[in-house]
Amino acid sequence: MSAEPAPPAGGLRLFTGEPQHEAFCRLKDLLPSVRMARSQAPHPFPEGPRIDLPATFEFDGATRSVEDALAGTDTAALLVLKDGVVRFERYALTGGRDVQWISWSVAKSFVSTLVGIAVDEGLIGGIDQPISDYVPVEAGSAYDGVSIRHVLQMSSGARWNEDYNDPGSDVHRLAAAMTGATTLDAFVATMAPESPPGSVCRYNSGDTQALGALLVRATGRSLADYMHEKLCEPLGFEADSYWLTDAAGMEMAFAGLNLTARDFARLGELYRNGGRWGGRRIVPEAWVRASVRADAPHLQPGRPILADHPLDLGYGYQWWLPNGDRGAFSAIGVYNQLVFVDPPSGAVIVKLSASRTYGTSMEERTNRDLENVALLQAIGASLDDG
């Protein structure tokens, strides 16, 4: 579902069935990275009475054990906030309150947030502008003349294969750019078109890397520098955080963010509150609303395509939209990383994982993406008042 393999460095062997928790807690040390310092005014979340997790949840017509699902997906951190107050926090394996865990594609939702801020600041003229007005690309290539909106919605029309189980897929080639054979910017500049922009939602990590390049060009700053000022500082990040980079220093925008569970939760809490934090407007409310809405038929649940199959999830601006009437939304990464927001209950839930079967096929039975969404939906619903 979301995110992509790390580069073949640091001894990593992803999507092989091997345990990954020893690596996911220290990728910032194994691979090139850039640090973002913790906020000068850290904001610890208040803590309330501990809740009990529901014993079971429903998925695929069966009742399943919550604890079995957590253990079976190598869960390293589970953090549950209700109305901004910590009500459950548990770490296992190599997880911990002070551990910076790899985001994989949860990073995509952070990148989308920064695009919204840059638009609000006038650094980006508007999302109906072509992304090629900012990012140098080859004439006739995938992003030449394509609107920023369509890139945000994974609808650029670029040719792409996000099959984690195929070492020749595009997503593996993108990750290989991290080894120095090429650069992430060069990869984006030469991608090939396939379908008309705005017609198909095909999950494509290259689209997010193009958005990272957009931010660098529009702001004149590195992604890490811009995120530090616009999110880390005002949201009161409690720990240093890190972006993985290629050999040229470009951030791995599509997957390379390393944060603690509590700092991941800040993005969910910011969006739960419509873009406000501590009474201060950080992201325009209109951007938040648009980001978590499927505003075209090809974005509705059952229409977005991952690799070669549709998913029963909708898509917004780099946010996944679960089916149902609760208005929930989630950032989701491979190996079962999630920042899940359930507005009716006031819940923000972070699940950091190293699910060892992930990517050994592209099937739900190994990847358990939809099962994890159902699990967190049940935890959120259990917090409904009354």
N, C-alpha and C positions, 0 to 999 in steps of 0.2 A: 504494500500500500504505500506508504510514503517512504521515501528516502531510499537510499542507494548505498551501494557498497563503499566502504572506505578504500582508499588507495592500497594497492598491494605492497605495503611497506610495514615496518615495525613488527614483522612476524605474523601479520593478520592473515587468517584463512577464513573468509566470510562465506556464509551460505553453504557450508559443508556439513552441518550437523554438530560441529565441535562447540563446546562451551565457550562463551565470549565474555563472561563477566570480569575476567581478570584484565581484559584489554579495555573494555568500555569505560572503566573508571579512570583511565590514564592515557587516553588517546592524545591529550594535549602534550604529553611528555614523549610519546612514541613518534609523533609526526610534527612537521613544522606548524607553528601556531603563533598567534599574536594575542597578547593579554589585554583585557579591559579591566581596569581597577574597580574594586567595589566602590559603592557610593560613598561620598564624604559624609552623607547623613543616612546611614543604614536604617531600614525600617523593618524591625522584627514584627512578624505577624503576632497579634494577640492570640492567646491560647485559651480554649474553653474546655468544658467537660468532655472527656473522651467518649466517642460513640462506639457502638458495636457495629461491625459490618453485617449486612444481611447474610444469612447462612447460604442462601441459594439465589440463583437468577435463572431466567428463562432464555434459551437460545436454540434456534433451529428445531423447535417443537419438543424440546426436552428440558427438564429441570437439572441444573448443574450446580456443583458445589463452588462457592466463591473461593474458599481456601485452596481447593484443588486447582482451580484456574490460575490463581496467583502463583502457586508453586510450579505448576506445569509450564508456565511461561517465563520461568527464571526471573521473577520480579525482584528487583533490587531496592525499589523505593515505592511506597504508596503514601500519598499525602492528600488529605481531604480537608478542604476549607468550606465552611458555611458562613455566608455573609462576611467573608474576610477574616474569619476566626478559625484557627487550626483546631480541628475536632478529631483527627486521626492522623498518626504519623508512624510509619514502620519501615525499617530498613533491614535488608538481608544480603547474603552473598557479599559482594564488595561495595555495596551501597552504604551511604552514611549521610548525615546532615551536612557535612562539610565536603562531600565528594562531588566534583564536577563530572557529570555524566554526559556522554555524547547524545546529541539531539536527534541525529539523523534528520528526517524531513520535518520534524517539529520546527526546525530552523526556518522553513518556508513561511510560516505564519509570522515570525518575527520580521522577515524581509518585507512581507506585505505591509506590515504596520509601519515600517520605516518609509516605504513608498508613500503611504497616506500622509505621513508627517511632511515629507518633502513636497508633496502636492500642496498641502496647506500653507507651506512657507513660500510657495511660488517658485521653488527651485525646479519643479517639473510643471510645465504649463497646463497639463491636464491629461487624463488617461486615455483620451481619444486621439492623442497625438501618436504618430509612429514612434516606436521605440528606437528606430534607426535615426531619428533626429538627434539622439544623444549617444547611442552606442555604435561605433564603427563596425559595419558588417559588409560582406561582399555583395555586390549587386546581384539580385535574383536569389539570394540565399534566404533561409527560413524567416529571418526577422526583418528583412528589407521591406519597409512600408507597413508593417503589422502594428496595430494599435497596442499600447500598453495595457489597455483593458483586456484584450484577448490573451495577452501573455499572462496577466494576473489570473485569468480564469482557465489556465491550461488549455486554451483554445487557439493557440497560435497557428495551428496547421502544420507545424514542423513534423518531419518524419522522425519517428522515435520508437524505440523498443525498451521498455522498462522491466524486462524479464531478468530477475535477480539470479535465476537458475541457468542462464545462458551466458557463458563467459565472453561471447562475441557480441552481446547486446550493447545498445548505445549507452546505457547507464554505466556499464563496465568501462566503456571507452572514455566516458567523461571522467570517471574516477581515475583512470590511468593518466589523465592529464596532470594529476597531482605528483607523478613520479618525475616530471621534468622533461618528458619526451616532447611535450607541447605545453601550452598554457590554457587555463580556463577561458581566457578572453579569446584566444585563437579558435578554440573549439566552438564557442558561441558564434563567432563571426562567419563560420563556414558551414553551419548546419543547413540541411536541405529541406525545402518545402514538400508537403505531401497533399494536404487538403486545404480548401478555402478557409481562411481565418474566420473564427466565430461560428463554425459549423459543427465541430466535433470537440468534445472535451476528452483529450487523450493525456493521461497523466505523464508528465514530461519534466524530469529534473533539469533539463537544459533550459526550460522556460524560467525557472527560478534563478539559475545562474545568469541568465540575461538580465533579470531584474536587479541582481547584485551589481552587474556592470552598469546598469542604468543609474543606480544610486551613486556609484563612484564618480561617474561622468557628470551627473547633475549637481552633486554637492561639492565636487572638487576635493573630496576627502575619502579616506578609506572607509569601508563598511564598519570596521571595528570602532574607528574614531567617531563616526556619526552615531552609531548605536550607543556608544558610551555616553555621549552628551544627551541624546534624546530619550533613552530608555533606562540605562543602568543608573545614572545619577537621579533623575526625578522619581523613579520607582523604588529607590532605596535598596538596590541590590546589596545583599549582605556579604557576598563573597566575590573574589576575583572571578572573571569568566574569560573564555578563550574561543577564538575562531581558528580552525585549521586553515592553512593557506597552501597555495601551490608554490613552486620554486620562485615565481615572480612576485610573491607576496600578496596575490589576490586571494581574498577569502573564499572558502568553499561554501558559497551562499546557499546551496541546495541542501546542505546536510551537516555542516561542520561546526555547529555551536556547542560549547561545553559549559553547562551550568549546574548548580545545585538544584535539587527538587524544589526548594522554596523559591529560588529565583526563577525557575520555569513557571511557577504558579503565578508570578506577578503579571505575566501577559494575560493569562486567563482572567485574573481579577480585574485588570484594566478593561478588558472587553466586557466582562460581566457588568461593569459600571458605565458602559457606554462611552469609554475613552477618557474617563476622569479618574484621577488618583489624588486622594487627600484634598479634594475640593479644587484641584487644578486640572484644567483641560490639557491633556497630552495628545490625544488623537481626536480629530473631528468626529462628532457623533454620527454624522451622515456617512462617514467612511466606515465606521464600525458596523452600522446597519447594512450597508451595501456589501461589506466583506462576508457577512454570514447569511447571505440570501442567494439562492439560485434563481437568477433573473431571466433565464432563457430556457427553452425546452431541452437543449442538449446538456444542461447543467443539472437537471432534475435527477433525483435518486433513480438508479438503474441505468442511467445514460453515460456517466463518465467511464472511460475505458482505462484499465490498467493492464499493460502487456497486451493480451489478446482477449480479455473478457471484461464485461461491464460489472460495475460494483453497485450494490444497493445503498449507495450514499450519494448525496448531492455535492455540488462544489460551488464555492464562492471565490473570494480573492485569496487563494492559497489557504483556505479553511475547508475542512470536510463537514458535511451537513447530514447527520443521521436522519433516517426516516422517522416520522412521528410528529406529534402535535405539540411537543414541549419547547420547540425552538432551540434545541441543544446544538452545539457546534464543537468541533475538536480539531486541534493540531495533532497529526498522526505521523509517526516515523516507523521505519522497519524495526524488526526485533521487538515490536510492541511498546514503543514510546508514545505516550499520549498526554496532552493537556486538554482536558474535557471540561466544558462549561455547560451547566444545566440551569438556565435562568429561573425557572419556577421555584426551585428549591434553594437558590442562592449558592449552589455548590460549584466549586472549582476543584478538580481532581487531577493529580499528576501521578502517572504510572511510568516508572523507568524500568526497563527490562532488558534481558539478553536471551530471549527465547531461542533456544539452540536449534530448533527445527526450522526456523524462519528461512525462507528462500531455498530450501531444499526441493521445493516444488513451488508452483504459483497457485496452489490450491489452498482453500480456507482451512483444511484439516491440518496443514503444517504451519500456516502463517497466522491464523487465528485473529485476523484484523477485526472482522465483524463481531466475533465472540468477545473481544476485548471492549469494543464499543458497547455491546449489550451488558457486559459486566459493570462498566462505569455508569451506564444509564440506570441500572438497578441500584447502585450505591447512591446516585443522585436522588432518585425517586424516594429512597428510604429516608431522606432528610426533609421531605415535604412537611411543612408545619401542619400539625394536627393529624 
